[in-house]
Protein backbone atom coordinates (compact mmCIF):
# COMPACT_ATOMS: atom_id res chain seq x y z
CA UNK A 1 0.00 0.00 0.00
CA UNK A 2 1.17 3.53 -0.85
CA UNK A 3 0.19 6.40 1.46
CA UNK A 4 0.53 10.10 0.64
CA UNK A 5 -0.38 13.27 2.49
CA UNK A 6 -2.39 16.06 0.87
CA UNK A 7 -1.73 19.30 2.80
CA UNK A 8 -3.98 22.33 3.13
CA UNK A 9 -2.78 25.75 1.99
CA UNK A 10 -3.30 29.44 2.57
CA UNK A 11 -2.62 32.27 0.16
CA UNK A 12 -0.26 34.75 1.79
CA UNK A 13 -1.04 36.97 -1.17
CA UNK A 14 -3.70 36.55 -3.82
CA UNK A 15 -3.73 39.22 -6.51
CA UNK A 16 -5.99 39.28 -9.55
CA UNK A 17 -4.20 41.30 -12.22
CA UNK A 18 -6.75 41.32 -15.05
CA UNK A 19 -9.29 39.26 -16.96
CA UNK A 20 -7.66 37.48 -19.88
CA UNK A 21 -9.02 37.12 -23.41
CA UNK A 22 -9.55 33.39 -22.81
CA UNK A 23 -11.95 34.19 -19.95
CA UNK A 24 -9.57 33.22 -17.16
CA UNK A 25 -8.06 35.70 -14.72
CA UNK A 26 -4.34 36.41 -14.52
CA UNK A 27 -3.20 35.68 -10.97
CA UNK A 28 -0.16 36.35 -8.86
CA UNK A 29 -0.15 34.61 -5.52
CA UNK A 30 2.25 33.40 -2.85
CA UNK A 31 0.97 30.15 -1.39
CA UNK A 32 2.01 28.28 1.75
CA UNK A 33 1.39 24.62 2.65
CA UNK A 34 0.10 23.77 6.12
CA UNK A 35 0.44 20.69 8.32
CA UNK A 36 -3.32 20.04 8.22
CA UNK A 37 -3.46 17.11 5.79
CA UNK A 38 -5.78 14.60 4.21
CA UNK A 39 -4.29 11.11 3.91
CA UNK A 40 -4.63 9.07 0.73
CA UNK A 41 -3.95 5.32 0.65
CA UNK A 42 -3.46 3.58 -2.72
CA UNK A 43 -3.49 -0.15 -3.39
CA UNK A 44 -3.62 -2.14 -6.64
CA UNK A 45 -7.02 -3.18 -7.95
CA UNK A 46 -8.59 -4.40 -11.18
CA UNK A 47 -11.17 -1.63 -11.00
CA UNK A 48 -11.32 1.94 -9.69
CA UNK A 49 -12.80 2.19 -6.21
CA UNK A 50 -12.72 5.47 -4.26
CA UNK A 51 -13.94 5.86 -0.68
CA UNK A 52 -13.63 8.30 2.20
CA UNK A 53 -14.24 8.40 5.94
CA UNK A 54 -16.25 11.62 5.46
CA UNK A 55 -19.98 11.17 4.91
CA UNK A 56 -20.22 14.63 3.35
CA UNK A 57 -17.51 14.00 0.75
CA UNK A 58 -18.74 12.71 -2.61
CA UNK A 59 -16.25 11.17 -5.01
CA UNK A 60 -18.27 11.99 -8.12
CA UNK A 61 -18.31 15.70 -7.21
CA UNK A 62 -14.61 15.81 -6.37
CA UNK A 63 -11.53 16.50 -8.47
CA UNK A 64 -10.23 13.15 -7.20
CA UNK A 65 -12.37 11.13 -9.62
CA UNK A 66 -11.47 13.49 -12.45
CA UNK A 67 -7.78 13.16 -11.57
CA UNK A 68 -7.92 9.35 -11.75
CA UNK A 69 -9.71 9.49 -15.11
CA UNK A 70 -7.41 12.15 -16.57
CA UNK A 71 -4.20 10.47 -15.44
CA UNK A 72 -5.39 7.15 -16.85
CA UNK A 73 -5.97 8.86 -20.21
CA UNK A 74 -2.65 10.72 -20.22
CA UNK A 75 -0.48 7.73 -19.34
CA UNK A 76 -2.47 5.22 -21.39
CA UNK A 77 -3.20 3.00 -18.40
CA UNK A 78 -6.44 1.12 -17.96
CA UNK A 79 -5.40 -0.18 -14.54
CA UNK A 80 -7.61 0.15 -11.48
CA UNK A 81 -6.87 1.47 -8.00
CA UNK A 82 -8.38 1.13 -4.56
CA UNK A 83 -8.15 4.63 -3.10
CA UNK A 84 -9.11 5.46 0.48
CA UNK A 85 -9.13 9.07 1.69
CA UNK A 86 -9.01 10.10 5.34
CA UNK A 87 -10.44 13.63 5.26
CA UNK A 88 -9.11 16.18 7.73
CA UNK A 89 -9.27 19.39 5.68
CA UNK A 90 -12.76 20.96 5.95
CA UNK A 91 -14.81 20.82 2.76
CA UNK A 92 -15.40 23.99 0.69
CA UNK A 93 -13.27 25.96 3.15
CA UNK A 94 -10.80 27.85 0.95
CA UNK A 95 -7.95 25.64 2.17
CA UNK A 96 -7.54 23.75 -1.10
CA UNK A 97 -8.42 20.27 0.11
CA UNK A 98 -9.96 19.07 -3.15
CA UNK A 99 -7.10 20.37 -5.29
CA UNK A 100 -4.53 18.95 -2.88
CA UNK A 101 -6.13 15.51 -3.01
CA UNK A 102 -6.21 15.68 -6.82
CA UNK A 103 -2.48 16.46 -6.85
CA UNK A 104 -1.81 13.56 -4.47
CA UNK A 105 -3.77 11.29 -6.81
CA UNK A 106 -1.53 12.25 -9.73
CA UNK A 107 1.61 11.62 -7.67
CA UNK A 108 0.27 8.40 -6.20
CA UNK A 109 -0.87 6.87 -9.49
CA UNK A 110 2.42 7.92 -11.09
CA UNK A 111 4.19 5.72 -8.52
CA UNK A 112 1.62 2.93 -8.27
CA UNK A 113 1.34 2.46 -12.02
CA UNK A 114 5.06 3.01 -12.67
CA UNK A 115 4.56 5.81 -15.21
CA UNK A 116 7.69 7.70 -14.16
CA UNK A 117 6.49 11.18 -15.09
CA UNK A 118 8.68 14.05 -13.80
CA UNK A 119 7.27 16.76 -11.58
CA UNK A 120 6.81 19.24 -14.44
CA UNK A 121 4.67 16.76 -16.38
CA UNK A 122 2.45 16.11 -13.36
CA UNK A 123 2.03 19.88 -12.99
CA UNK A 124 0.96 20.13 -16.64
CA UNK A 125 -1.67 17.45 -16.10
CA UNK A 126 -2.71 19.09 -12.84
CA UNK A 127 -3.32 22.41 -14.60
CA UNK A 128 -6.06 20.69 -16.61
CA UNK A 129 -7.88 19.93 -13.35
CA UNK A 130 -7.74 23.27 -11.55
CA UNK A 131 -5.72 26.40 -10.82
CA UNK A 132 -4.35 25.24 -7.44
CA UNK A 133 -3.42 21.68 -8.44
CA UNK A 134 0.03 22.46 -9.94
CA UNK A 135 1.10 24.14 -6.69
CA UNK A 136 0.15 21.06 -4.67
CA UNK A 137 2.38 18.86 -6.84
CA UNK A 138 5.26 20.86 -5.38
CA UNK A 139 3.98 22.27 -2.07
CA UNK A 140 5.96 24.27 0.47
CA UNK A 141 6.21 27.99 -0.22
CA UNK A 142 5.77 29.07 -3.84
CA UNK A 143 4.77 31.85 -6.21
CA UNK A 144 1.83 30.98 -8.45
CA UNK A 145 1.25 32.94 -11.66
CA UNK A 146 -0.87 32.83 -14.81
CA UNK A 147 -4.08 31.02 -13.97
CA UNK A 148 -2.09 28.73 -11.67
CA UNK A 149 0.01 26.77 -14.15
CA UNK A 150 3.26 28.64 -13.45
CA UNK A 151 4.66 27.73 -10.03
CA UNK A 152 8.05 28.91 -8.75
CA UNK A 153 9.42 27.44 -5.49
CA UNK A 154 10.48 29.97 -2.87
CA UNK A 155 12.74 29.66 0.18
CA UNK A 156 11.07 27.57 2.87
CA UNK A 157 9.69 29.74 5.64
CA UNK A 158 11.05 29.41 9.14
CA UNK A 159 8.31 27.44 10.90
CA UNK A 160 5.32 29.55 11.84
CA UNK A 161 2.01 28.68 13.48
CA UNK A 162 -1.37 29.20 11.88
CA UNK A 163 -4.69 29.36 13.66
CA UNK A 164 -7.61 28.60 11.34
CA UNK A 165 -11.22 29.56 12.05
CA UNK A 166 -13.78 27.80 9.85
CA UNK A 167 -17.11 29.68 10.02
CA UNK A 168 -20.26 27.59 10.29
CA UNK A 169 -21.67 28.91 7.02
CA UNK A 170 -23.33 27.11 4.12
CA UNK A 171 -21.35 28.17 1.08
CA UNK A 172 -22.74 27.96 -2.49
CA UNK A 173 -21.19 25.43 -4.84
CA UNK A 174 -20.16 28.26 -7.19
CA UNK A 175 -18.55 30.28 -4.38
CA UNK A 176 -15.31 31.02 -6.24
CA UNK A 177 -17.08 31.88 -9.49
CA UNK A 178 -19.37 34.25 -7.56
CA UNK A 179 -16.37 36.03 -6.09
CA UNK A 180 -14.81 36.46 -9.53
CA UNK A 181 -18.10 37.80 -10.93
CA UNK A 182 -18.31 40.41 -8.19
CA UNK A 183 -14.76 41.73 -8.40
CA UNK A 184 -14.72 45.52 -8.69
CA UNK A 185 -12.22 47.71 -10.55
CA UNK A 186 -10.35 48.37 -7.30
CA UNK A 187 -10.06 44.60 -6.69
CA UNK A 188 -7.44 44.34 -9.44
CA UNK A 189 -3.81 45.03 -8.55
CA UNK A 190 -0.48 45.10 -10.36
CA UNK A 191 1.34 42.23 -8.64
CA UNK A 192 3.45 44.65 -6.62
CA UNK A 193 1.98 43.41 -3.33
CA UNK A 194 3.21 39.88 -4.02
CA UNK A 195 6.59 41.24 -5.10
CA UNK A 196 7.02 43.04 -1.77
CA UNK A 197 5.94 39.94 0.13
CA UNK A 198 8.37 37.87 -1.93
CA UNK A 199 11.18 40.26 -1.02
CA UNK A 200 10.43 39.90 2.68
CA UNK A 201 10.36 36.09 2.38
CA UNK A 202 13.70 36.01 0.56
CA UNK A 203 15.15 38.16 3.35
CA UNK A 204 13.96 35.59 5.86
CA UNK A 205 11.51 37.89 7.62
CA UNK A 206 7.92 37.44 6.48
CA UNK A 207 6.00 40.68 6.90
CA UNK A 208 2.43 39.71 7.83
CA UNK A 209 1.20 43.24 7.15
CA UNK A 210 1.80 42.52 3.45
CA UNK A 211 -0.66 39.61 3.34
CA UNK A 212 -3.44 40.39 0.86
CA UNK A 213 -6.43 38.68 -0.72
CA UNK A 214 -8.29 40.27 -3.64
CA UNK A 215 -11.41 38.30 -2.71
CA UNK A 216 -11.60 39.56 0.87
CA UNK A 217 -13.73 42.69 0.43
CA UNK A 218 -16.07 40.94 -1.99
CA UNK A 219 -16.41 37.89 0.29
CA UNK A 220 -17.37 40.04 3.27
CA UNK A 221 -20.02 41.75 1.12
CA UNK A 222 -21.46 38.53 -0.31
CA UNK A 223 -21.30 36.68 3.02
CA UNK A 224 -21.80 39.40 5.67
CA UNK A 225 -21.82 36.86 8.53
CA UNK A 226 -18.05 36.69 8.07
CA UNK A 227 -17.85 40.04 9.88
CA UNK A 228 -19.11 38.40 13.08
CA UNK A 229 -16.49 35.67 12.86
CA UNK A 230 -13.74 38.18 12.21
CA UNK A 231 -14.67 40.10 15.37
CA UNK A 232 -14.74 36.90 17.41
CA UNK A 233 -11.30 36.00 16.03
CA UNK A 234 -10.03 39.41 17.15
CA UNK A 235 -11.59 38.92 20.58
CA UNK A 236 -9.75 35.58 20.83
CA UNK A 237 -6.44 37.45 20.53
CA UNK A 238 -5.67 37.50 16.80
CA UNK A 239 -4.48 40.78 15.34
CA UNK A 240 -3.62 40.10 11.68
CA UNK A 241 -6.49 38.15 10.10
CA UNK A 242 -6.75 37.10 6.44
CA UNK A 243 -9.23 35.22 4.29
CA UNK A 244 -8.00 31.81 3.12
CA UNK A 245 -8.38 31.55 -0.66
CA UNK A 246 -12.03 32.00 -1.59
CA UNK A 247 -13.04 31.47 2.04
CA UNK A 248 -14.84 31.22 4.27
CA UNK A 249 -11.91 30.15 6.49
CA UNK A 250 -10.10 32.96 8.28
CA UNK A 251 -6.52 32.57 9.47
CA UNK A 252 -3.75 34.27 11.36
CA UNK A 253 -0.03 33.45 11.28
CA UNK A 254 2.20 33.72 14.32
CA UNK A 255 5.85 33.11 15.12
CA UNK A 256 5.15 32.26 18.77
CA UNK A 257 3.50 28.89 19.43
CA UNK A 258 2.26 29.85 22.91
CA UNK A 259 0.35 32.84 21.53
CA UNK A 260 -1.11 30.66 18.77
CA UNK A 261 -2.22 28.08 21.34
CA UNK A 262 -3.98 30.73 23.43
CA UNK A 263 -5.91 32.04 20.43
CA UNK A 264 -6.80 28.50 19.37
CA UNK A 265 -8.07 27.55 22.84
CA UNK A 266 -10.06 30.78 23.10
CA UNK A 267 -11.83 29.95 19.85
CA UNK A 268 -12.51 26.37 20.91
CA UNK A 269 -13.99 27.55 24.22
CA UNK A 270 -16.46 29.64 22.21
CA UNK A 271 -17.50 26.52 20.27
CA UNK A 272 -15.81 27.42 16.99
CA UNK A 273 -14.34 24.94 14.52
CA UNK A 274 -10.69 25.89 14.83
CA UNK A 275 -7.33 24.33 13.97
CA UNK A 276 -3.80 24.94 15.23
CA UNK A 277 -1.29 23.96 12.54
CA UNK A 278 2.19 24.87 11.34
CA UNK A 279 3.68 25.89 8.02
CA UNK A 280 5.04 23.01 5.98
CA UNK A 281 7.91 22.59 3.55
CA UNK A 282 7.71 20.68 0.24
CA UNK A 283 6.58 17.05 0.38
CA UNK A 284 8.33 14.33 -1.62
C-alpha positions as CSV (number, residue, x, y, z in Angstrom):
1,X,0.0,0.0,0.0
2,X,1.2,3.5,-0.8
3,X,0.2,6.4,1.5
4,X,0.5,10.1,0.6
5,X,-0.4,13.3,2.5
6,X,-2.4,16.1,0.9
7,X,-1.7,19.3,2.8
8,X,-4.0,22.3,3.1
9,X,-2.8,25.7,2.0
10,X,-3.3,29.4,2.6
11,X,-2.6,32.3,0.2
12,X,-0.3,34.7,1.8
13,X,-1.0,37.0,-1.2
14,X,-3.7,36.6,-3.8
15,X,-3.7,39.2,-6.5
16,X,-6.0,39.3,-9.5
17,X,-4.2,41.3,-12.2
18,X,-6.7,41.3,-15.1
19,X,-9.3,39.3,-17.0
20,X,-7.7,37.5,-19.9
21,X,-9.0,37.1,-23.4
22,X,-9.5,33.4,-22.8
23,X,-11.9,34.2,-20.0
24,X,-9.6,33.2,-17.2
25,X,-8.1,35.7,-14.7
26,X,-4.3,36.4,-14.5
27,X,-3.2,35.7,-11.0
28,X,-0.2,36.4,-8.9
29,X,-0.2,34.6,-5.5
30,X,2.2,33.4,-2.9
31,X,1.0,30.1,-1.4
32,X,2.0,28.3,1.7
33,X,1.4,24.6,2.7
34,X,0.1,23.8,6.1
35,X,0.4,20.7,8.3
36,X,-3.3,20.0,8.2
37,X,-3.5,17.1,5.8
38,X,-5.8,14.6,4.2
39,X,-4.3,11.1,3.9
40,X,-4.6,9.1,0.7
41,X,-4.0,5.3,0.6
42,X,-3.5,3.6,-2.7
43,X,-3.5,-0.1,-3.4
44,X,-3.6,-2.1,-6.6
45,X,-7.0,-3.2,-7.9
46,X,-8.6,-4.4,-11.2
47,X,-11.2,-1.6,-11.0
48,X,-11.3,1.9,-9.7
49,X,-12.8,2.2,-6.2
50,X,-12.7,5.5,-4.3
51,X,-13.9,5.9,-0.7
52,X,-13.6,8.3,2.2
53,X,-14.2,8.4,5.9
54,X,-16.3,11.6,5.5
55,X,-20.0,11.2,4.9
56,X,-20.2,14.6,3.4
57,X,-17.5,14.0,0.7
58,X,-18.7,12.7,-2.6
59,X,-16.3,11.2,-5.0
60,X,-18.3,12.0,-8.1
61,X,-18.3,15.7,-7.2
62,X,-14.6,15.8,-6.4
63,X,-11.5,16.5,-8.5
64,X,-10.2,13.1,-7.2
65,X,-12.4,11.1,-9.6
66,X,-11.5,13.5,-12.5
67,X,-7.8,13.2,-11.6
68,X,-7.9,9.4,-11.7
69,X,-9.7,9.5,-15.1
70,X,-7.4,12.1,-16.6
71,X,-4.2,10.5,-15.4
72,X,-5.4,7.2,-16.9
73,X,-6.0,8.9,-20.2
74,X,-2.7,10.7,-20.2
75,X,-0.5,7.7,-19.3
76,X,-2.5,5.2,-21.4
77,X,-3.2,3.0,-18.4
78,X,-6.4,1.1,-18.0
79,X,-5.4,-0.2,-14.5
80,X,-7.6,0.2,-11.5
81,X,-6.9,1.5,-8.0
82,X,-8.4,1.1,-4.6
83,X,-8.1,4.6,-3.1
84,X,-9.1,5.5,0.5
85,X,-9.1,9.1,1.7
86,X,-9.0,10.1,5.3
87,X,-10.4,13.6,5.3
88,X,-9.1,16.2,7.7
89,X,-9.3,19.4,5.7
90,X,-12.8,21.0,5.9
91,X,-14.8,20.8,2.8
92,X,-15.4,24.0,0.7
93,X,-13.3,26.0,3.2
94,X,-10.8,27.8,0.9
95,X,-8.0,25.6,2.2
96,X,-7.5,23.7,-1.1
97,X,-8.4,20.3,0.1
98,X,-10.0,19.1,-3.2
99,X,-7.1,20.4,-5.3
100,X,-4.5,18.9,-2.9
101,X,-6.1,15.5,-3.0
102,X,-6.2,15.7,-6.8
103,X,-2.5,16.5,-6.9
104,X,-1.8,13.6,-4.5
105,X,-3.8,11.3,-6.8
106,X,-1.5,12.2,-9.7
107,X,1.6,11.6,-7.7
108,X,0.3,8.4,-6.2
109,X,-0.9,6.9,-9.5
110,X,2.4,7.9,-11.1
111,X,4.2,5.7,-8.5
112,X,1.6,2.9,-8.3
113,X,1.3,2.5,-12.0
114,X,5.1,3.0,-12.7
115,X,4.6,5.8,-15.2
116,X,7.7,7.7,-14.2
117,X,6.5,11.2,-15.1
118,X,8.7,14.0,-13.8
119,X,7.3,16.8,-11.6
120,X,6.8,19.2,-14.4
121,X,4.7,16.8,-16.4
122,X,2.4,16.1,-13.4
123,X,2.0,19.9,-13.0
124,X,1.0,20.1,-16.6
125,X,-1.7,17.4,-16.1
126,X,-2.7,19.1,-12.8
127,X,-3.3,22.4,-14.6
128,X,-6.1,20.7,-16.6
129,X,-7.9,19.9,-13.4
130,X,-7.7,23.3,-11.5
131,X,-5.7,26.4,-10.8
132,X,-4.4,25.2,-7.4
133,X,-3.4,21.7,-8.4
134,X,0.0,22.5,-9.9
135,X,1.1,24.1,-6.7
136,X,0.2,21.1,-4.7
137,X,2.4,18.9,-6.8
138,X,5.3,20.9,-5.4
139,X,4.0,22.3,-2.1
140,X,6.0,24.3,0.5
141,X,6.2,28.0,-0.2
142,X,5.8,29.1,-3.8
143,X,4.8,31.8,-6.2
144,X,1.8,31.0,-8.5
145,X,1.2,32.9,-11.7
146,X,-0.9,32.8,-14.8
147,X,-4.1,31.0,-14.0
148,X,-2.1,28.7,-11.7
149,X,0.0,26.8,-14.2
150,X,3.3,28.6,-13.5
151,X,4.7,27.7,-10.0
152,X,8.0,28.9,-8.8
153,X,9.4,27.4,-5.5
154,X,10.5,30.0,-2.9
155,X,12.7,29.7,0.2
156,X,11.1,27.6,2.9
157,X,9.7,29.7,5.6
158,X,11.0,29.4,9.1
159,X,8.3,27.4,10.9
160,X,5.3,29.5,11.8
161,X,2.0,28.7,13.5
162,X,-1.4,29.2,11.9
163,X,-4.7,29.4,13.7
164,X,-7.6,28.6,11.3
165,X,-11.2,29.6,12.1
166,X,-13.8,27.8,9.9
167,X,-17.1,29.7,10.0
168,X,-20.3,27.6,10.3
169,X,-21.7,28.9,7.0
170,X,-23.3,27.1,4.1
171,X,-21.4,28.2,1.1
172,X,-22.7,28.0,-2.5
173,X,-21.2,25.4,-4.8
174,X,-20.2,28.3,-7.2
175,X,-18.5,30.3,-4.4
176,X,-15.3,31.0,-6.2
177,X,-17.1,31.9,-9.5
178,X,-19.4,34.2,-7.6
179,X,-16.4,36.0,-6.1
180,X,-14.8,36.5,-9.5
181,X,-18.1,37.8,-10.9
182,X,-18.3,40.4,-8.2
183,X,-14.8,41.7,-8.4
184,X,-14.7,45.5,-8.7
185,X,-12.2,47.7,-10.6
186,X,-10.3,48.4,-7.3
187,X,-10.1,44.6,-6.7
188,X,-7.4,44.3,-9.4
189,X,-3.8,45.0,-8.6
190,X,-0.5,45.1,-10.4
191,X,1.3,42.2,-8.6
192,X,3.4,44.6,-6.6
193,X,2.0,43.4,-3.3
194,X,3.2,39.9,-4.0
195,X,6.6,41.2,-5.1
196,X,7.0,43.0,-1.8
197,X,5.9,39.9,0.1
198,X,8.4,37.9,-1.9
199,X,11.2,40.3,-1.0
200,X,10.4,39.9,2.7
201,X,10.4,36.1,2.4
202,X,13.7,36.0,0.6
203,X,15.1,38.2,3.3
204,X,14.0,35.6,5.9
205,X,11.5,37.9,7.6
206,X,7.9,37.4,6.5
207,X,6.0,40.7,6.9
208,X,2.4,39.7,7.8
209,X,1.2,43.2,7.1
210,X,1.8,42.5,3.4
211,X,-0.7,39.6,3.3
212,X,-3.4,40.4,0.9
213,X,-6.4,38.7,-0.7
214,X,-8.3,40.3,-3.6
215,X,-11.4,38.3,-2.7
216,X,-11.6,39.6,0.9
217,X,-13.7,42.7,0.4
218,X,-16.1,40.9,-2.0
219,X,-16.4,37.9,0.3
220,X,-17.4,40.0,3.3
221,X,-20.0,41.8,1.1
222,X,-21.5,38.5,-0.3
223,X,-21.3,36.7,3.0
224,X,-21.8,39.4,5.7
225,X,-21.8,36.9,8.5
226,X,-18.0,36.7,8.1
227,X,-17.9,40.0,9.9
228,X,-19.1,38.4,13.1
229,X,-16.5,35.7,12.9
230,X,-13.7,38.2,12.2
231,X,-14.7,40.1,15.4
232,X,-14.7,36.9,17.4
233,X,-11.3,36.0,16.0
234,X,-10.0,39.4,17.2
235,X,-11.6,38.9,20.6
236,X,-9.8,35.6,20.8
237,X,-6.4,37.4,20.5
238,X,-5.7,37.5,16.8
239,X,-4.5,40.8,15.3
240,X,-3.6,40.1,11.7
241,X,-6.5,38.1,10.1
242,X,-6.8,37.1,6.4
243,X,-9.2,35.2,4.3
244,X,-8.0,31.8,3.1
245,X,-8.4,31.5,-0.7
246,X,-12.0,32.0,-1.6
247,X,-13.0,31.5,2.0
248,X,-14.8,31.2,4.3
249,X,-11.9,30.1,6.5
250,X,-10.1,33.0,8.3
251,X,-6.5,32.6,9.5
252,X,-3.8,34.3,11.4
253,X,0.0,33.5,11.3
254,X,2.2,33.7,14.3
255,X,5.9,33.1,15.1
256,X,5.1,32.3,18.8
257,X,3.5,28.9,19.4
258,X,2.3,29.8,22.9
259,X,0.4,32.8,21.5
260,X,-1.1,30.7,18.8
261,X,-2.2,28.1,21.3
262,X,-4.0,30.7,23.4
263,X,-5.9,32.0,20.4
264,X,-6.8,28.5,19.4
265,X,-8.1,27.5,22.8
266,X,-10.1,30.8,23.1
267,X,-11.8,30.0,19.8
268,X,-12.5,26.4,20.9
269,X,-14.0,27.5,24.2
270,X,-16.5,29.6,22.2
271,X,-17.5,26.5,20.3
272,X,-15.8,27.4,17.0
273,X,-14.3,24.9,14.5
274,X,-10.7,25.9,14.8
275,X,-7.3,24.3,14.0
276,X,-3.8,24.9,15.2
277,X,-1.3,24.0,12.5
278,X,2.2,24.9,11.3
279,X,3.7,25.9,8.0
280,X,5.0,23.0,6.0
281,X,7.9,22.6,3.5
282,X,7.7,20.7,0.2
283,X,6.6,17.1,0.4
284,X,8.3,14.3,-1.6
